[in-house]
């Protein structure tokens, strides 16, 4: 039953992340949900990945099983990460929390950063946060930072095959 509850919760959050549903301040579904500003998947990093927005890829290779990221026009962010681990270890190693940083253009300072969320031993995390958005964000990019270390990323917006 507990496993089913987790999957139902994941399904709801994925629906929120991918379907653009909005939440009112009291947690109820909003009548007129804000439109999605950015929807993407998350790709894991490897040490040879480039420096992005002045941020260096982590020192270990990562893999990810599933991911979803959505930023709504009202600043609500939902990130669902499943199986973000270092394959050699089968766990996230010393990484116990993650946060998402939004970068615009070629800026080296994030336009917005979510609150930190715990990353489980299986590499699972759910970030639900509200951020203040800039009025314009050209070529948005998302970096997933470990343990509140903004100078390192272990995943980024994109895909890997």
Contact map, one row per residue, 1 for C-alpha under 8 A:
11111000000000000000000000000000000000000000000000000000000000000000000000000000000000000000000000000000000000000000000000000000000000000000000000000000000000000
11111100000000000000000000000000000000000000000000000000000000000000000000000000000000000000000000000000000000000000000000000000000000000000000000000000000000000
11111110000000000000000000000000000000000000000000000000000000000000000000000000000000000000000000000000000000000000000000000000000000000000000000000000000000000
11111111000000000000000000000000000000000000000000000000000000000000000000000000000000000000000000000000000000000000000000000000000000000000000000000000000000000
11111111100000000000000000000000000000000000000000000000000000000000000000000000000000000000000000000000000000000000000000000000000000000000000000000000000000000
01111111110000000000000000000000000000000000000000000000000000000000000000000000000000000000000000000000000000000000000000000000000000000000000000000000000000000
00111111111000000000000000000000000000000000000000000000000000000000000000000000000000000000000000000000000000000000000000000000000000000000000000000000000000000
00011111111100000000000000000000000000000000000000000000000000000000000000000000000000000000000000000000000000000000000000000000000000000000000000000000000000000
00001111111110000000000000000000000000000000000000000000000000000000000000000000000000000000000000000000000000000000000000000000000000000000000000000000000000000
00000111111111000000000000000000000000000000000000000000000000000000000000000001000000000000000000000000000000000000000000000000000000000000000000000000000000000
00000011111111100000000000000000000000000000000000000000000000000000000000000000000000000000000000000000000000000000000000000000000000000000000000000000000000000
00000001111111110000000000000000000000000000000000000000000000000000000000000000000000000000000000000000000000000000000000000000000000000000000000000000000000000
00000000111111111000000000000000000000000000000000000000000000000000000000000101000000000000000000000000000000000000000000000000000000000000000000000000000000000
00000000011111111110000000000000000000000000000000000000000000000001000000000001000000000000000000000000000000000000000000000000000000000000000000000000000000000
00000000001111111111100000000000000000000000000000000000000000000000000000000000000000000000000000000000000000000000000000000000000000000000000000000000000000000
00000000000111111111110000000000000000000000000000000000000000000000000000000100000000000000000000000000000000000000000000000000000000000000000000000000000000000
00000000000011111111100000000000000000100000000000000000000000000001111000001111000000000000000000000000000000000000000000000000000000000000000000000000000000000
00000000000001111111000000000000000000100000000000000000000000000001110000000000000000000000000000000000000000000000000000000000000000000000000000000000000000000
00000000000001111111100000000000000000000000000000000000000000000000000000000000000000000000000000000000000000000000000000000000000000000000000000000000000000000
00000000000000111111110000000000111100000000000000000000000000000000010100000000000000000000000000000000000000000000000000000000000000000000000000000000000000000
00000000000000111011111000001100110000000000000000000000000000000000000000000000000000000000000000000000000000000000000000000000000000000000000000000000000000000
00000000000000010001111100001101110000000000000000000000000000000000000100000000000000000000000000000000000000000000000000000000000000000000000000000000000000000
00000000000000000000111111111100100000000000000000000000000000000000000000000000000000000000000000000000000000000000000000000000000000000000000000000000000000000
00000000000000000000011111111100000000000000000000000000000000000000000000000000000000000000000000000000000000000000000000000000000000000000000000000000000000000
00000000000000000000001111110000000000000000000000000000000000000000000000000000000000000000000000000000000000000000000000000000000000000000000000000000000000000
00000000000000000000001111110000000000000000000000000000000000000000000000000000000000000000000000000000000000000000000000000000000000000000000000000000000000000
00000000000000000000001111111000000000000000000000000000000000000000000000000000000000000000000000000000000000000000000000000000000000000000000000000000000000000
00000000000000000000001111111100000000000000000000000000000000000000000000000000000000000000000000000000000000000000000000000000000000000000000000000000000000000
00000000000000000000111100111110100000000000000000000000000000000000000000000000000000000000000000000000000000000000000000000000000000000000000000000000000000000
00000000000000000000111100011111100000000000000000000000000000000000000000000000000000000000000000000000000000000000000000000000000000000000000000000000000000000
00000000000000000000000000001111100000000000000000000000000000000000000000000000000000000000000000000000000000000000000000000000000000000000000000000000000000000
00000000000000000000010000000111110000000000000000000000000000000000000000000000000000000000000000000000000000000000000000000000000000000000000000000000000000000
00000000000000000001111000001111111000000000000000000000000000000000000000000000000000000000000000000000000000000000000000000000000000000000000000000000000000000
00000000000000000001110000000001111100000000000000000000000000000000000111000000000000000000000000000000000000000000000000000000000000000000000000000000000000000
00000000000000000001000000000000111110000000000000000000000000000000000110000000000000000000000000000000000000000000000000000000000000000000000000000000000000000
00000000000000000001000000000000011111100000000000000000000000000000011110000000000000000000000000000000000000000000000000000000000000000000000000000000000000000
00000000000000000000000000000000001111100000000000000000000000000000011110000000000000000000000000000000000000000000000000000000000000000000000000000000000000000
00000000000000000000000000000000000111110000000000000000000000000000111100000000000000000000000000000000000000000000000000000000000000000001000000000000000000000
00000000000000001100000000000000000111111000000000000000000000000001111000000000000000000000000000000000000000000000000000000000000000000000000000000000000000000
00000000000000000000000000000000000001111100000000000000000000000001110000000000000000000000000000000000000000000000000000000000000000000000000000000000000011000
00000000000000000000000000000000000000111110000000000000000000000011100000000000000000000000000000000000000000000000000000000000000000000000000000000000000011100
00000000000000000000000000000000000000011111000000000000000000000011100000000000000000000000000000000000000000000000000000000000000000000000000000000000001111100
00000000000000000000000000000000000000001111100000000000000000110000000000000000000000000000000000000000000000000000000000000000000000000000000000000000001111110
00000000000000000000000000000000000000000111110000000000000011110000000000000000000100000000000000000000000000000000000000000000000000000000000000000000011100010
00000000000000000000000000000000000000000011111010000000110011100000000000000000000000000000000000000000000000000000000000000000000000000000000000000000111100000
00000000000000000000000000000000000000000001111110000000111111000000000000000000000000000000000000000000000000000000000000000000000000000000000000000000010000000
00000000000000000000000000000000000000000000111110000000111110000000000000000000000000000000000000000000000000000000000000000000000000000000000000000000000000000
00000000000000000000000000000000000000000000011111000000100000000000000000000000000000000000000000000000000000000000000000000000000000000000000000000000000000000
00000000000000000000000000000000000000000000111111100000100000000000000000000000000000000000000000000000000000000000000000000000000000000000000000000000000000000
00000000000000000000000000000000000000000000000111110001100000000000000000000000000000000000000000000000000000000000000000000000000000000000000000000000000000000
00000000000000000000000000000000000000000000000011111111100000000000000000000000000000000000000000000000000000000000000000000000000000000000000000000000000000000
00000000000000000000000000000000000000000000000001111111000000000000000000000000000000000000000000000000000000000000000000000000000000000000000000000000000000000
00000000000000000000000000000000000000000000000000111110000000000000000000000000000000000000000000000010011110000000000000000000000000000000000000000000000000000
00000000000000000000000000000000000000000000000000111111000000000000000000000000000000000000000000000000000100000000000000000000000000000000000000000010000000000
00000000000000000000000000000000000000000000000000111111100000000000000000000000000000000000000000000000000100000000000000000000000000000000000000000111100000000
00000000000000000000000000000000000000000000000001110111110000000000000000000000000000000000000000000000000000000000000000000000000000000000000000000011100000000
00000000000000000000000000000000000000000000111111100011111000000000000000000000000000000000000000000000000000000000000000000000000000000000000000000001110000000
00000000000000000000000000000000000000000000111000000001111110000000000000000000000000000000000000000000000000000000000000000000000000000000000000000001110000000
00000000000000000000000000000000000000000000011000000000111110000000000000000000000000000000000000000000000000000000000000000000000000000000000000000000000000000
00000000000000000000000000000000000000000000011000000000011111000000000000000000000001000000000000000000000000000000000000000000000000000000000000000000000000000
00000000000000000000000000000000000000000001111000000000011111100000000000000000000001100000000000000000000000000000000000000000000000000000000000000000000000000
00000000000000000000000000000000000000000001110000000000000111110000000000000000000111100000000000000000000000000000000000000000000000000000000000000000011000000
00000000000000000000000000000000000000000011100000000000000011111000000000000000001111100000000000000000000000000000000000000000000000000000000000000000000000000
00000000000000000000000000000000000000000011000000000000000001111110000000000000111110000000000000000000000000000000000000000000000000000000000000000000000000000
00000000000000000000000000000000000000000000000000000000000000111110000000000000111100000000000000000000000000000000000000000000000000000000000000000000000000000
00000000000000000000000000000000000000000000000000000000000000011111000000000001111000000000000000000000000000000000000000000000000000000000000000000000000000000
00000000000000000000000000000000000000001100000000000000000000011111100000000011110000000000000000000000000000000000000000000000000000000000000000000000000000000
00000000000001001100000000000000000000111100000000000000000000000111110000000111100000000000000000000000000000000000000000000000000000000000000000000000000000000
00000000000000001100000000000000000001111100000000000000000000000011111000001111000000000000000000000000000000000000000000000000000000000000000000000000000000000
00000000000000001101000000000000000111110000000000000000000000000001111100001110000000000000000000000000000000000000000000000000000000000000000000000000000000000
00000000000000001000000000000000000111100000000000000000000000000000111110111100000000000000000000000000000000000000000000000000000000000000000000000000000000000
00000000000000000001010000000000011111000000000000000000000000000000011111111000000000000000000000000000000000000000000000000000000000000000000000000000000000000
00000000000000000000000000000000011110000000000000000000000000000000001111110000000000000000000000000000000000000000000000000000000000000000000000000000000000000
00000000000000000000000000000000010000000000000000000000000000000000000111110000000000000000000000000000000000000000000000000000000010000000000000000000000000000
00000000000000000000000000000000000000000000000000000000000000000000001111111000000000000000000000000000000000000000000000000000011110000000000000000000000000000
00000000000000000000000000000000000000000000000000000000000000000000001111111100000000000000000000000000000000000000000000000001111000000000000000000000000000000
00000000000000001000000000000000000000000000000000000000000000000000111100111110000000000000000000000000000000000100000000000011111000000000000000000000000000000
00000000000010011000000000000000000000000000000000000000000000000001111000011111000000000000000000000000000000000000000000000111100000000000000000000000000000000
00000000000000001000000000000000000000000000000000000000000000000011110000001111100000000000000000000000000000000000000000001111000000000000000000000000000000000
00000000010011001000000000000000000000000000000000000000000000000111100000000111110000000000000000000000000000000000000000011110000000000000000000000000000000000
00000000000000000000000000000000000000000000000000000000000000011111000000000011111100000000000000000000000000000000000000111100000000000000000000000000000000000
00000000000000000000000000000000000000000000000000000000000000011110000000000001111100000000000000000000000000000000000001111000000000000000000000000000000000000
00000000000000000000000000000000000000000000000000000000000000111100000000000000111110000000000000000000000000000000000001110000000000000000000000000000000000000
00000000000000000000000000000000000000000001000000000000000001111000000000000000111111000011000000000000000000000000000001110000000000000000000000000000000000000
00000000000000000000000000000000000000000000000000000000000001110000000000000000001111101111100000000000000000000000000001100000000000000000000000000000000000000
00000000000000000000000000000000000000000000000000000000000111100000000000000000000111111111100000000000000000000000000000000000000000000000000000000000000000000
00000000000000000000000000000000000000000000000000000000000011100000000000000000000011111110000000000000000000000000000000000000000000000000000000000000000000000
00000000000000000000000000000000000000000000000000000000000000000000000000000000000001111100000000000000000000000000000000000000000000000000000000000000000000000
00000000000000000000000000000000000000000000000000000000000000000000000000000000000011111111100000000000000000000000000000000000000000000000000000000000000000000
00000000000000000000000000000000000000000000000000000000000000000000000000000000000011111111000000000000000000000000000001000000000000000000000000000000000000000
00000000000000000000000000000000000000000000000000000000000000000000000000000000000111101111100000000000000000000000000011100000000000000000000000000000000000000
00000000000000000000000000000000000000000000000000000000000000000000000000000000000111001111111100000000000000000000001111100000000000000000000000000000000000000
00000000000000000000000000000000000000000000000000000000000000000000000000000000000011001011111100000000000000000000000010000000000000000000000000000000000000000
00000000000000000000000000000000000000000000000000000000000000000000000000000000000000000001111100000000000000000000000000000000000000000000000000000000000000000
00000000000000000000000000000000000000000000000000000000000000000000000000000000000000000001111111000000000000000000001000000000000000000000000001100000000000000
00000000000000000000000000000000000000000000000000000000000000000000000000000000000000000001111111000000000000000000011110000000000000000000000001100000000000000
00000000000000000000000000000000000000000000000000000000000000000000000000000000000000000000001111100000000000000001111000000000000000000000000001110000000000000
00000000000000000000000000000000000000000000000000000000000000000000000000000000000000000000001111110000000000000001111000001000000000000000000111110000000000000
00000000000000000000000000000000000000000000000000000000000000000000000000000000000000000000000011111000000000001111100000000010000000000000000111110000000000000
00000000000000000000000000000000000000000000000000000000000000000000000000000000000000000000000001111100000000001111000000000000000000000000011110000000000000000
00000000000000000000000000000000000000000000000000000000000000000000000000000000000000000000000000111110000001111100000000000000000000000000011110000000000000000
00000000000000000000000000000000000000000000000000000000000000000000000000000000000000000000000000011111000001111000000000000000000000000001111000000000000000000
00000000000000000000000000000000000000000000000000001000000000000000000000000000000000000000000000001111111111110000000000000000000000001001111000000000000000000
00000000000000000000000000000000000000000000000000000000000000000000000000000000000000000000000000000111111001100000000000000000000000001111100000000000000000000
00000000000000000000000000000000000000000000000000000000000000000000000000000000000000000000000000000011111000000000000000000000000000001111000000000000000000000
00000000000000000000000000000000000000000000000000001000000000000000000000000000000000000000000000000011111100000000000000000000000000000000000000000000000000000
00000000000000000000000000000000000000000000000000001000000000000000000000000000000000000000000000000011111111000000000000000000000000000000000000000000000000000
00000000000000000000000000000000000000000000000000001110000000000000000000000000000000000000000000000010011111000000000000000000000000000000000000000000000000000
00000000000000000000000000000000000000000000000000001000000000000000000000000000000000000000000000000010001111100000000000000000000000000000000000000000000000000
00000000000000000000000000000000000000000000000000000000000000000000000000000000000000000000000000001111001111111000000000000000000000000000000000000000000000000
00000000000000000000000000000000000000000000000000000000000000000000000000000000000000000000000000001111000011111000000000000000000011000000000000000000000000000
00000000000000000000000000000000000000000000000000000000000000000000000000000000000000000000000000001110000001111100000000000000001110000000000000000000000000000
00000000000000000000000000000000000000000000000000000000000000000000000000000000000000000000000000111100000001111110000000000000001000000000000000000000000000000
00000000000000000000000000000000000000000000000000000000000000000000000000001000000000000000000000111000000000011111000000000011111000000000000000000000000000000
00000000000000000000000000000000000000000000000000000000000000000000000000000000000000000000000000110000000000001111100000000011100000000000000000000000000000000
00000000000000000000000000000000000000000000000000000000000000000000000000000000000000000000000011110000000000000111110000000010000000000000000000110000000000000
00000000000000000000000000000000000000000000000000000000000000000000000000000000000000000000000011100000000000000011111000001110000000000000000000000000000000000
00000000000000000000000000000000000000000000000000000000000000000000000000000000000000000000000111000000000000000001111100001100000000000000000000000000000000000
00000000000000000000000000000000000000000000000000000000000000000000000000000000000000000001001111000000000000000000111111111000000000000000000000000000000000000
00000000000000000000000000000000000000000000000000000000000000000000000000000000000000000001000100000000000000000000011111111000000000000000000000000000000000000
00000000000000000000000000000000000000000000000000000000000000000000000000000000000000000011100100000000000000000000001111110000000000000000000000000000000000000
00000000000000000000000000000000000000000000000000000000000000000000000000000000011110000111000000000000000000000000001111110000000000000000000000000000000000000
00000000000000000000000000000000000000000000000000000000000000000000000000000000111110000011000000000000000000000000001111111000000000000000000000000000000000000
00000000000000000000000000000000000000000000000000000000000000000000000000000001111100000000000000000000000000000000001111111100000000000000000000000000000000000
00000000000000000000000000000000000000000000000000000000000000000000000000000011110000000000000001000000000000000000111100111110000000000000000000000000000000000
00000000000000000000000000000000000000000000000000000000000000000000000000000111100000000000000000000000000000000000110000011111000000000000000000000000000000000
00000000000000000000000000000000000000000000000000000000000000000000000000001111000000000000000000100000000000000111100000001111100000000000000000000000000000000
00000000000000000000000000000000000000000000000000000000000000000000000000011110000000000000000000000000000000000110000000000111110000000000000000000000000000000
00000000000000000000000000000000000000000000000000000000000000000000000000011100000000000000000000000000000000000110000000000011111000000000000000000000000000000
00000000000000000000000000000000000000000000000000000000000000000000000000111000000000000000000000000000000000000100000000000001111100000000000000000000000000000
00000000000000000000000000000000000000000000000000000000000000000000000000111000000000000000000000000000000000011100000000000000111110000000000000000000000000000
00000000000000000000000000000000000000000000000000000000000000000000000000100000000000000000000000000000000000010000000000000000011111000000000000000000000000000
00000000000000000000000000000000000000000000000000000000000000000000000001100000000000000000000000000000000000110000000000000000001111100000000000000000000000000
00000000000000000000000000000000000000000000000000000000000000000000000000000000000000000000000000000000000000100000000000000000000111111000000000000000000000000
00000000000000000000000000000000000000000000000000000000000000000000000000000000000000000000000000000000000000000000000000000000000011111000000000000000000000000
00000000000000000000000000000000000000000000000000000000000000000000000000000000000000000000000000000000000000000000000000000000000001111100000000000000000000000
00000000000000000000000000000000000000000000000000000000000000000000000000000000000000000000000000000011100000000000000000000000000001111111000000000000000000000
00000000000000000000000000000000000000000000000000000000000000000000000000000000000000000000000000000001100000000000000000000000000000011111000000000000000000000
00000000000000000000000000000000000000000000000000000000000000000000000000000000000000000000000000000001100000000000000000000000000000001111100000000000000000000
00000000000000000000000000000000000001000000000000000000000000000000000000000000000000000000000000000111100000000000000000000000000000001111110000000000000000000
00000000000000000000000000000000000000000000000000000000000000000000000000000000000000000000000000000111000000000000000000000000000000000011111000000000000110000
00000000000000000000000000000000000000000000000000000000000000000000000000000000000000000000000000011110000000000000000000000000000000000001111100000000000110000
00000000000000000000000000000000000000000000000000000000000000000000000000000000000000000000000000011110000000000000000000000000000000000000111110000000111110000
00000000000000000000000000000000000000000000000000000000000000000000000000000000000000000000000001111000000000000000000000000000000000000000011111000000111100000
00000000000000000000000000000000000000000000000000000000000000000000000000000000000000000000000001111000000000000000000000000000000000000000001111111111111000000
00000000000000000000000000000000000000000000000000000000000000000000000000000000000000000000001111100000000000000000000000000000000000000000000111111101110000000
00000000000000000000000000000000000000000000000000000000000000000000000000000000000000000000001111100000000000000001000000000000000000000000000011111000000000000
00000000000000000000000000000000000000000000000000000000000000000000000000000000000000000000000011100000000000000001000000000000000000000000000011111100000000000
00000000000000000000000000000000000000000000000000000000000000000000000000000000000000000000000000000000000000000000000000000000000000000000000011111111000000000
00000000000000000000000000000000000000000000000000000010000000000000000000000000000000000000000000000000000000000000000000000000000000000000000011011111100000000
00000000000000000000000000000000000000000000000000000111000000000000000000000000000000000000000000000000000000000000000000000000000000000000000010001111100000000
00000000000000000000000000000000000000000000000000000011110000000000000000000000000000000000000000000000000000000000000000000000000000000000000011001111110000000
00000000000000000000000000000000000000000000100000000011110000000000000000000000000000000000000000000000000000000000000000000000000000000000001111000111111100000
00000000000000000000000000000000000000000001110000000000110001000000000000000000000000000000000000000000000000000000000000000000000000000000001111000001111100000
00000000000000000000000000000000000000000111100000000000000001000000000000000000000000000000000000000000000000000000000000000000000000000000001110000000111110000
00000000000000000000000000000000000000000111100000000000000000000000000000000000000000000000000000000000000000000000000000000000000000000000111100000000111111000
00000000000000000000000000000000000000011110000000000000000000000000000000000000000000000000000000000000000000000000000000000000000000000000111000000000001111100
00000000000000000000000000000000000000011110000000000000000000000000000000000000000000000000000000000000000000000000000000000000000000000000000000000000000111110
00000000000000000000000000000000000000001110000000000000000000000000000000000000000000000000000000000000000000000000000000000000000000000000000000000000000011111
00000000000000000000000000000000000000000011000000000000000000000000000000000000000000000000000000000000000000000000000000000000000000000000000000000000000001111
00000000000000000000000000000000000000000000000000000000000000000000000000000000000000000000000000000000000000000000000000000000000000000000000000000000000000111
